[in-house]
Amino acid sequence: MTHIIVGAGQAGGWAAIAMRQAGYEGRILLVGDEAWRPYERPPLSKAVLTDEPEPPVAYFHPAERFVELGIELLLGTSVAQLDPAAHGIRLSDGQRLEYDRVLIAAGGRARHLPIPGGEKAHYLRTIEDARLIRTKLATARRVVCIGAGVIGLEIASSASKRGAEVTVLEALPRAMGRSVSPEGAQFIESLHRDAGVMLHFGVIVDAIESAADATLRVSCRGGIEFSGDMVLAGVGMQRNLAMAEHAGLALEGGIVVDEFGRTSAPDVYAAGDITAFHHPLFNRRLRLESWRHAQNHGIAVGKAMCGEASPYDDIPWFWTDQHGVNLQVAGLPADAVRTIVRANAPPSVFTAIHLAEDGSVIGLTAANDPRVVRAGQALIKARCPVDPDALADPDVPLQHLIRR
Ligand SMILES: Cc1cc2nc3c(=O)[nH]c(=O)nc-3n(C[C@H](O)[C@H](O)[C@H](O)COP(=O)(O)OP(=O)(O)OC[C@H]3O[C@@H](n4cnc5c(N)ncnc54)[C@H](O)[C@@H]3O)c2cc1C
């Protein structure tokens, strides 16, 4: 038996280990186009940009673990083609390999701005990107960040910590528009403003040009201009779908998989950021780009490929660190019809609970309040209506509401 894993990132690495944990004894080949074995990306927009000395690469597993478990790593090599009918793949060096089962865990890359001068901006996905940005930040005095999503704002926070004057430009009317409620956005925006970051919303960037004084000029619709020594863009992730598309797999903005990670082709599975997976609790397909999902989905699908299948129904969850504040978001706040903000005493603490149409909790946003996150996830899982007055009362612990 041979299992091939395409993509040696977080989901692929954990899937390989989970296969052994499920008792699979056949060959496992983990193929990755980066030079590194699976490593953590979250530090790339945080400690790698700010800390002295530069932190080492944060690997998920020591190299010996792969050796002990008999997992073969083929790094610096990309898979060029997948042929589900022939149960085969072709590597970038032309080599053809056959599999019994294949897992696609190829994640995504940073989306580039499709505008004139878009190549003058820095983008962040890999350790190499982070190291280059780190070097540039050492001398940049004025930085323009395009995009107020999670990555854009983390970069803005790190650049500000490095002493730069930071301007953020965002096309939408608020920060983190895809992942938090308007109340959560307001909290995040005030964090940035308090730290001196200038935020501009409803701004459409048209072009980036080099100016005579070696600065960069960012031209926006309506004739507005901004300039800086460096331009950084965090404008989303683009899933690496070309191979799956060519192989004829069903796609819906990601590779469509069921709750066991099975794609539309026999013996072809997918996990992590690259998927559009069916979530049994929300009864719809989700596309997530987050650390815990990459890990737990990788583990669940790796096991399912070896006969240990249980439906993957993790509650979506991610965290972000900005200006020293840890914000955690669970569930689907963007789907809420009502948000209840708990009246917390210290202004650095923020807790919002998001309700679905039927009065059940569908999401939670919590800053500097990690205790509520676990209970919030249990409430989301319970999917039953909860008394809104009790939710609003900070003296009522959320876990008591689960029992009720
Ligand atoms: C800068 C940054 C900061 C982040 N911070 C947070 C955070 O604070 N909190 C949080 O919850 N999440 C965070 N994330 C998200 C989290 O890191 C990702 O969700 C996770 O890395 C996804 O893992 P993955 O294995 O699905 O995909 P990836 O990490 O993208 O791994 C896929 C791998 O496959 C490789 N590959 C692609 N195509 C091929 C091919 N054809 N052949 C071979 N190899 C291929 C890719 O190069 C890559 O190495 C952050 C992400 C980034 C980029």
PDBQT file of the ligand as one rigid body, heavy atoms in Angstrom, charges set to zero:
ROOT
HETATM    1  C1  LIG A 501       1.437  34.644   8.104  1.00  0.00    +0.000 C 
HETATM    2  C2  LIG A 501       0.370  33.729   8.600  1.00  0.00    +0.000 A 
HETATM    3  C3  LIG A 501      -0.068  33.845   9.919  1.00  0.00    +0.000 A 
HETATM    4  C4  LIG A 501      -1.094  33.032  10.405  1.00  0.00    +0.000 A 
HETATM    5  N1  LIG A 501      -1.531  33.192  11.689  1.00  0.00    +0.000 NA
HETATM    6  C5  LIG A 501      -2.557  32.444  12.134  1.00  0.00    +0.000 A 
HETATM    7  C6  LIG A 501      -3.075  32.656  13.442  1.00  0.00    +0.000 A 
HETATM    8  O1  LIG A 501      -2.595  33.507  14.206  1.00  0.00    +0.000 OA
HETATM    9  N2  LIG A 501      -4.126  31.896  13.864  1.00  0.00    +0.000 N 
HETATM   10  C7  LIG A 501      -4.689  30.941  13.061  1.00  0.00    +0.000 A 
HETATM   11  O2  LIG A 501      -5.660  30.284  13.476  1.00  0.00    +0.000 OA
HETATM   12  N3  LIG A 501      -4.206  30.707  11.806  1.00  0.00    +0.000 NA
HETATM   13  C8  LIG A 501      -3.170  31.440  11.328  1.00  0.00    +0.000 A 
HETATM   14  N4  LIG A 501      -2.678  31.228  10.055  1.00  0.00    +0.000 N 
HETATM   15  C9  LIG A 501      -3.311  30.194   9.206  1.00  0.00    +0.000 C 
HETATM   16  C10 LIG A 501      -2.623  28.814   9.284  1.00  0.00    +0.000 C 
HETATM   17  O3  LIG A 501      -1.238  28.932   9.344  1.00  0.00    +0.000 OA
HETATM   18  C11 LIG A 501      -3.050  28.038   8.033  1.00  0.00    +0.000 C 
HETATM   19  O4  LIG A 501      -4.440  27.845   8.138  1.00  0.00    +0.000 OA
HETATM   20  C12 LIG A 501      -2.341  26.696   7.896  1.00  0.00    +0.000 C 
HETATM   21  O5  LIG A 501      -0.976  26.894   7.662  1.00  0.00    +0.000 OA
HETATM   22  C13 LIG A 501      -2.931  25.899   6.738  1.00  0.00    +0.000 C 
HETATM   23  O6  LIG A 501      -2.278  24.671   6.640  1.00  0.00    +0.000 OA
HETATM   24  P1  LIG A 501      -2.374  23.754   5.333  1.00  0.00    +0.000 P 
HETATM   25  O7  LIG A 501      -1.484  22.602   5.609  1.00  0.00    +0.000 OA
HETATM   26  O8  LIG A 501      -3.786  23.514   4.993  1.00  0.00    +0.000 OA
HETATM   27  O9  LIG A 501      -1.812  24.646   4.148  1.00  0.00    +0.000 OA
HETATM   28  P2  LIG A 501      -0.294  25.327   3.929  1.00  0.00    +0.000 P 
HETATM   29  O10 LIG A 501       0.190  25.764   5.250  1.00  0.00    +0.000 OA
HETATM   30  O11 LIG A 501      -0.527  26.303   2.865  1.00  0.00    +0.000 OA
HETATM   31  O12 LIG A 501       0.550  24.094   3.449  1.00  0.00    +0.000 OA
HETATM   32  C14 LIG A 501       0.446  23.562   2.150  1.00  0.00    +0.000 C 
HETATM   33  C15 LIG A 501       1.827  23.191   1.660  1.00  0.00    +0.000 C 
HETATM   34  O13 LIG A 501       1.698  22.536   0.382  1.00  0.00    +0.000 OA
HETATM   35  C16 LIG A 501       2.682  23.045  -0.495  1.00  0.00    +0.000 C 
HETATM   36  N5  LIG A 501       2.241  22.788  -1.875  1.00  0.00    +0.000 N 
HETATM   37  C17 LIG A 501       1.313  23.464  -2.592  1.00  0.00    +0.000 A 
HETATM   38  N6  LIG A 501       1.164  22.920  -3.825  1.00  0.00    +0.000 NA
HETATM   39  C18 LIG A 501       2.007  21.878  -3.879  1.00  0.00    +0.000 A 
HETATM   40  C19 LIG A 501       2.311  20.917  -4.888  1.00  0.00    +0.000 A 
HETATM   41  N7  LIG A 501       1.687  20.917  -6.074  1.00  0.00    +0.000 N 
HETATM   42  N8  LIG A 501       3.255  19.993  -4.626  1.00  0.00    +0.000 NA
HETATM   43  C20 LIG A 501       3.881  19.970  -3.429  1.00  0.00    +0.000 A 
HETATM   44  N9  LIG A 501       3.637  20.847  -2.428  1.00  0.00    +0.000 NA
HETATM   45  C21 LIG A 501       2.707  21.784  -2.652  1.00  0.00    +0.000 A 
HETATM   46  C22 LIG A 501       2.747  24.505  -0.109  1.00  0.00    +0.000 C 
HETATM   47  O14 LIG A 501       3.911  25.142  -0.579  1.00  0.00    +0.000 OA
HETATM   48  C23 LIG A 501       2.724  24.393   1.415  1.00  0.00    +0.000 C 
HETATM   49  O15 LIG A 501       3.993  24.128   1.925  1.00  0.00    +0.000 OA
HETATM   50  C24 LIG A 501      -1.664  32.039   9.553  1.00  0.00    +0.000 A 
HETATM   51  C25 LIG A 501      -1.209  31.926   8.213  1.00  0.00    +0.000 A 
HETATM   52  C26 LIG A 501      -0.221  32.754   7.758  1.00  0.00    +0.000 A 
HETATM   53  C27 LIG A 501       0.245  32.624   6.315  1.00  0.00    +0.000 C 
ENDROOT
TORSDOF 0
